[in-house]
């Protein structure tokens, strides 16, 4: 059978580690294994009924045709209002693009700007897709380790030291996947003070978890605190996480007009436009009463607090308290170098994660997938009962190490 020669943009990148982990769980469950799944970065709530009703109403009204490439005016006005009232970001409607999920918007933004040899600064730990998205578009990811000692956040000193004439972007993810760490307004201002000195460097702000917030400081965006970065900053968000609408595939961003026009041009050749029905639902979600989001955040906070308590009670593990999102990123340093009951040495966080899966039936994602060892990510976007059961199993597995 003839094998197709694939392009290097495909062969040079990995399958998403979190996607691979989720598939492994599905495979094990199909084999009859009972698995407590803490890998999934997806709300376990259903989309609120009022949002579904808005989508149904759009269908009934015949809103089932192509929309403008950059999204309906209704949705862009909703995004404009949200950015202004929540983050103090001013933008015109033509400075907003809408795509098939925030992930697509980020990918196409890189496609629109990155040339062979361009560098993109990626703070680690990072969302698993960032480096591969850069590589797929011909760029070179420059990984900057941002350890627990700096709160898993990029410092101005590290940023400035990493900038070169080849630097095209720096990526900021706040609150972070996998750590839940979020930047304060002062921290963003300090980063902005560096970036304004380097007008050739763009900043990509991934704020998909921006409404899932627990910190005692207010949410901020670098463009809101540093409006002078208007020509350098792309701020992206979407409806997937906050409104439990992962399958509706709507993301959006505000940025410099030239960049937004380029994103729209590429999308016109890729998918024409996002789903008209999903856009109607998204516009409703952003402008309707937000009490449903607030109630979900209360549930996520309780789960975070309980998981944090249980993980930190395990001698081999330790975990910082996340500012937002629905993940914990515990250190498993205390388990490295120990031996499992069947005599296998735990050499790294991948070994530890496999040990939890095989011996305890708990699925997580190892820290190396996010660029920082020895950690592992667990998702709290699942029931309190499953979180408590999983943490109990993790405690038993750690106690069995020698």
N, C-alpha and C positions, 0 to 999 in steps of 0.2 A: 504494500500500500504506500503510495506517495505521501511523504510528509510535507506539509506546507511550511515554507521558510517564513517565519514570523519576523516582524520588524523589531529592531533593538529596543524601541520604546516599550514593547511588551515583555520581551525576554529579560530586560534589565530590572524589572520591578517584581515585587512579591505580591502574592495574594494577601489581602489584608489579614494580619494575624488575629484580629478580633472576629472577623468573619470565619476564619479557619477554626478558631476555638468553638464558635457557635455550631459549626457544622460537625465538629467532633462530638459535641454533646448530643446532637440529633442522631448521629450514627450509633452512639452508645445506648441511647434510649431505644432505638429501633432494635437493638440486640437484647433488650429486656433489662438493661441496667437502670437502677434508680439513681438519678443524678440530680444534685442540687445545683442549679445553674446560676452562677453569679457572673456570667460573661456578658450578658446582653445589655447594651447601652440604649435601651428602648423603654419608655414608660409602660408600666403594666396596666395603667388605666385605659379605658376606652375613650375615644374622641367624645367630648361632651355632646349631648343630644341636640342642644341649640345650634351647634356648629354643623352637625349633620343636617338639621332642618334647613339651614341656610343653603347648603349644597343642593338639597332636594328642591328648594324653591328656585334656585338658579336653573336647574334642569327643567323644571316645569315652565319657567319663563323663556326657555329656548336659548339659554346662554351656553350653548354647546358647540360654538364655532371657533375658528381661529381668533386669537386675540393679538394685539400688537406684540411684537417680539419682546419688548421690554416690560410686558405685563399690562394689565388693565389700568386705566386711570384711577379707578376706585381703589385698587390694591396699592398703587403707588402713593396715593393720598393717605391711605391708612399707615403705610410705612413712614412717610414723611412726618405725620403727626406723632407717631410713636417715637421716632428718633428725637424729635424736638422736645416733647414733654417728658420723656424718661431720661434722656441722655444729653440734652441741650445741644444737639447737633442740628444745624441749619443746612438745608439742602433744597435745591429745586427739583421738580418732578423729573426733569430729564437727566438728573444726576443719580437716579435710582434705576437699578436693573433687577429683574425678577427671573429666576431660573428654576430648573427642576430639582430643587433642594439646594441648601447652602453648599453642599459638597460640590455640586456642579458649578456653582458660581465661582468658588475658589479655584477649581481646576481650570475653568475657562479664563479666569483672570491671569493665571500663570501662563496659559497658552498664548494669551494676547501680548505678553510682555517679555517672557524669558527666551533668550537666545542661547545657543550652544556656548558653554563656558561661563554663563552668568551664575553668580552665587546667590543662594537664598539662606539666610540665617534662620536656623530652626532650633529654638531652645528645647533642651531635653530635661525632663520627660516631655514627650510630644504625642499628639494624636497620631496613631500609627500611619495614617495616610499621607501626612505632610511630605516626608522625604521622597516617597515613591511618586507623588504627584509632581514634585520638582524634577526628578529624574526622567519621568515620562515626557516632560516638556523640554528636555535637553539641558536642564540646569544642573548645578552642583549643590547639594545640600551641605551647609556648613553647620555641623551639630555643636551647639554650646551646652555643656553640662551645667544645669542649674540645680544643685543638690538641695537636700533638706536644710542645710545650713543657711541658705538664702531663701528659704520658704518655697523652693521649687520655682522661683521667679527670676527672670532676666534682670540683671543689674545694669545701670548706665555704664559702669566701667567695663563690664564684659561686652556690652554691645559696641561701645566705641572701639575697643581693641579688636573686634572681629570685622569691622567695616573695612573694605578694600575698594579700589576703583571698579572691581567686578561685581560688587554687591548690588543686587537688584531689589531684593525684598528682605524684610525681617518679619517673621510671623509671631503674632501675639495671640494666645488663646486664653480668654478669661471670662468666666471661671474655666479652669483647665480640665480637660480629659487627658490624663487619668487622675490628677491629684486633687482637683476641686479648688486649687489655689486661685485667688483673684487679686488683681492689682488695685491698690488704693489710688485715689486721685493724685496724691503727691508722687507716688511711684510712677504713674503714667506721665505726669508732668516732667519728671526727671529724665525719663526715656525720650520724651518729646524734645527736651532741650538738646539732647544729642542729635536726634534726627534732623532737626532744622538746620544743623550745620552741614548736612550731607543731602542736598536736594535731589541727588541721583538715586537715593535709597527710598523705596516705597515701604509702607508698613501695612501688612495684611492682618486685620483684627477679626478673629473668629470669635463671635460672642453668642454662639448658638445656645449656651446655657445661661444667658444673661438674666433671665427671669427666675431661675431656680437658685435663689440667693438666701444665704443664712448669716452672712457676716454682719458685724455691728457697724460697718461703714457702708455708705451708699454706693450702689453700682455707678461706675463711671466708664467712659470710653475715651480713648486718647484724642479723638477728634473733638469731643465735647470739652475737654480741659485744655487742648492745644489747637484752637481753630486755625492757627497759622499753618497747620499741617494739611489743610484742605487739598492742596495740590499733590500730596504724597500718600494719603491714607485711604484705604478701602475698608469699610466696616460692614461685616456681613452678619446676617442672622437668618432665622427661619422659624417655621411653626412646628417643626417635628417634635422637639423636646418639651417645650412649654405647654403645648396644647394637646399632647398625645396624638400627633398627626403625622407620624413617621411615613406612613404609606401614601400620604397625599402629595408629597414631593414638591414642596414650595419653599424656596429660599430667596433671599434678596440681599442687596448691598447698596450702599451709597459710596460714591467715590468721584474722582476727577472726571470731568465730562469726556475727555479724550479716551480714558480707560473704559468708562461705561459704554461709549459708542463702539469701542472695539469688542467688548464682551457681547454686545447686542449683535454686531456683525457676525461674529462666530456662531452665536446661537441661531441666527437666521439660517445658517447652513447646516446646523446640527439637528435641531428639534423644532424649528419654526417658532414655537412659543410653549410655555408651560400649559398645563391643563386649565381650561377655562373654568370648569366646575371647582377645581381645587383653589383657584384664585378667588373665586367668590366666597368660598368657605374661609379662606385665609383673611380676606378683608373683613369679614364679619368677626372672626376671632380676635383680630387686633383692635377693633373698635367697640366691641361689646363689653359688658360688665366682666371684670377680671377676677371676680371672686372665686371662680373655679380654679384658676391658676394658683391663687393664694391658698386655697384649701389643699391643693396637691402639694404645694411647698411645705405646708405644715406636716403632712404625712411623710414627705421625703426627709424633713428635718428630724422627725422622731426616729425614723429608720437609721439615719446617719448617726444620731446620738447613741442608739442602742448598739449598732455595729461597732462604732468606735470604742464604746465601753467594753464590749466582749472581746474585741481583738487585742486591746491593750491589757487585758487580764491574762493573756497567754504569754508566758515568760520569753519565748523565742521571738515574739513579734512586737512591733511598736508602730504607731500610726499617728500622724498629725490630724488635726480636725479640719475638714474641708470648709472653705468659705461658700461653696456653691456646687452645682451639678449633682449627680447622684452616684458618685464613686468614692471609694476609699483606696488609698495606695499605701498599704502597710509595708514596712521593711521586714524582710525575713532573714536578716543578717544573723540572728541568733540560732537559726536552723542550719546555716551553711557549715559544713564540716562534720555534721552529725550523720549517723547511720540509721537507715530504716530497719524495721524488725526483720526484714529478709536479707539484711546485710549490704544494701546498696548505699553508697556514700552520696550525700546531698552536696554537690559541688557548686551549684548555682541556683538562681531562682527558677530556671526552667525545670531543673530536677525537682525542686520543691513543688512547683505547680503540678507536675506529672504525679508526684507522690500523693498530693491531695486528691487528684482525680482518681487514681487507681486504688488507693487504700481507703479513702474517706468518701468517695463519690461526690466531691465538691469541685466544680469547674470554675476556674479563674483564668486570668491572662497574665503571663509572666512579665516582669518589669523590663526585661531586655527588649521586648517588642515595642516598648515606649522609649527606648534609648537610655534607660537607667537601671542598673542592678545594685543590690539584690532586693527587689520589690516585687509585688504582684498587685494587680488591680482586681477589686471586687465591685460589682454593681449592686446598689441598693434599690434599683428599680424593680423590686419584687416584694412579696409580702413579708411582713414582720415575722411570721411563722417560719418562712423559708430562711430568712436571715439568721434567726436564732438557731434553727436546726443546723444550718451550714457552719456557723461559728462554733457550735458545740462539736461538730465533727472535726473541724480544724483543730480545736483544742485537744481532742482525743488523739489526733494524728501527731500533733507536736509532742504530746506527753509520751508517745510511744517511741520517739527518736532517742537514740543512745549517744 
